[in-house]
């Protein structure tokens, strides 16, 4: 009797449409940081890959009866991955603890012993080296005690996990084989909306399957809903459970992405909105994992958030875009270079910054010790600041904070922040401001996202140490947008509160 496979999809709420569900194709609990398995020492190594030399466009008229000439050679390069995880079920109270049963059975153990259970999941992977190196998603093998790889010709291999990176959802596996068919890597930066692409994987474990679509968007970020570093290729090519870690290829058959996630209406199936990790990003992560056993990222030492049009106006900019510095880590690289809270980073190394996710991704791909040349807007002027990057701490938090939006201040009650409240809220000693004690749910402040327990540190760039200063700062602003700097859970961020009506 075959072992049943649990199709454990991970569903996350989609930010813009509450009814839509974001599904990691196979799911599983994502492990934090980089995994070292089977005694991998991290000694510098290198994986030889084939890189496409010709990336010029192809005419669709060159394909007579379809795209079999593109897909057939790539099918053997996609593998099925089966992972096994041993989990411990929590102990359950025994009915013997009930006095009614004790009078018949005497004293018995009050709790059942914890039970272990094996969980199985399926995913896909792509062969990127003829000697057995395979790329897949971290969530396909997260927490796995055993990983098996099945090739199209029905060969079965036990795989070693060379390393994983939870922040990009990439994992590198190795099987003991040689002469394997391997993908040629394309250049994902050349993809444009409307380009034809194909998704190959093993949906539901039924075997290699190819679907066709177009590139619906590039550079797609979902606010960290799937990964910490997001730069997705969006496609309408059908992607279903089991496709995680599979291949996205272009008209030449070159590998341009690793299929990762879908947005679903709740049933977990394909809705025409799928996402793939660009192969350029995946290759960069893979090379670091193979060479060092972990991913070494540049570290700026700031918490940042997106600049909405409302936020831009509050800071004196004509339009949104860039990354707003919500806080600066004391003693960090940015702090040493003179970056300040409230700065808006508009450019990095001569190229514009579109949003917080864009900046975080690009800094993460830089080498520690390298100088990041920032174009910074401060107090109506733009200046250049060079920051010598540090090493991103493995237990560090993502450098992207929340995104503020609008409303006005009636319906908001505050009180002075004293040492007792500061301790309860987990704030550093010496923190000054006013604590939000209540928020009317129908008020503009509530709509903007202000919450009970938030500490307001500034109003329109003015520091407020107590209720008297707060009242003075908001006086006469009932019909104007108000920019608040708040502290919540130890993290600071900006919120623009628009007047109601």
C-alpha positions, 0 to 999 in steps of 0.5 A: 500500500503506498504511503499517503502524501500530505499536500501541505500548502501554506496559505498567506493573506494577500495584501491588496485583496483580502479574499485572495489567498497566497499559497506557497505551492508545497508549503511547510514551515520555513527554517530560519537562516542557513542550514548546514547538513551532513557535515558540510564544511563550507570549504570554497567550491564552485559549480560549473553551469552552462550559461546562454550565449545568445539571448536575442529574441526569437520569432514565433513563426519559427515554431511550426506545430507548437513548442515541443522542440523547446520543451522536450529536451528540458523535461529530463532536466526537471526532477521530482523531490520527495521529502520526509520530516519527523514531527512530534505530536503534542501530548494529549490529556488522558481520560484517566485524569477524570476522577470518575474513571479513576474510581474504576481504573485507579491512578493511571498516567494523566497524559499520553506519551508524545507521539512521533509522526512522519510527514511527506511532501512533494516538490520539484527541482531543476538540474543545473550541473551534470554532476548532480547539483539541483536547485529547488525551493527551501520550503520543499525540503525545510526540516526534512530528515530524508530527501529523495530525488526521482529523475524522468528515467525513473532513477532514484537518488538519496539527496544531500542538502548542501544548504538553504536560504530561507530569505530567498526560499532557495535550496541546493541539493546534491545527488551522487550522479554524473552525466546528467542532462542540465539546464542552460541558464538564461538571463532573467533580467532581459525578460519583458512583460508579454514574453512567452514562458513555460512552467515545468514541474511535477504537480500533485506528483503525477509526473513531469508536466509543462504549461504555457503562459506569458510574463505578466510582470517582472520585479514583483514584490508582495511586501515580504508575504512570500519571502524576505527578498522578493523580485518575482517574475509573475506569470499566468502559466499554470502552476499547481501544488508540487510545482515548487522548485520547478523550471520556468523556461523561455522560448530557447529552453533556457532556465529563467526562473524557479517556480515558487508560489501562486495566488489562489482564491482559497482552493489552492489551485491555479488562478493564473497568478504564479510567481518564479524566482529569477534565475539570476537571483537564484544563481547568486544565492546558489554560488554563495551556498556552494562556496561558503555554506551560507549566503553573505549579504551586505548590511546597511543597518537601517529600517526602511519603508515605502514612500507613498504619495501622501508620505512624499508630500509630507516630506516635501517631495513631488511624488512617491518612490524611494525608501524612507529611513524609519530607524537607524541601527546604533553603531551600524554602517549607515549610522557611522556614515551619517544616515539619519531617521527621516532620510529618503533614499532615492538612489543607490550607486547611480540608479534610482530606488523604486521602493523599500524592497528594491533597496533591500534586495540590491544592498543584500546582493552587494559584498560586505566592505563595498561602498554603497553610494546613496542619493539621500533627500533630507530637508528639501535637499539631495546629498550623496552619502557613501556607506561602507557595508557590513555583514548582514547578521544571520539572525538579523531582521528584514530592513523593511518596515511597515507602510503608512497611509492616511487619516486625522487625529480626532478620536485618538487619546494619548498619555505621557510615557512613564518608566512603567509604561515604557517597561511594559511596552518593551521600550529602551530606557529613556524613550520619550513620547506619548502613548496611544491609550485608545483609538476610535475605530471609525477615526481617521487615525484608526484607518491610517493604522494607528493602534492602542499602545503605539508610542508617538515620538514625533508630529510633523518632524517635531519631537513630542516628549509629553502630552503638552508638546503633543497637543501643541504640535497637533493644534490647528491641523484638523484639516491638514495631513499629519506625519507621525513617527511611531514606535511599535514593538521596538520598531519605528515607522512613519504614518501619514494621517489624512483629514477625514472628508 
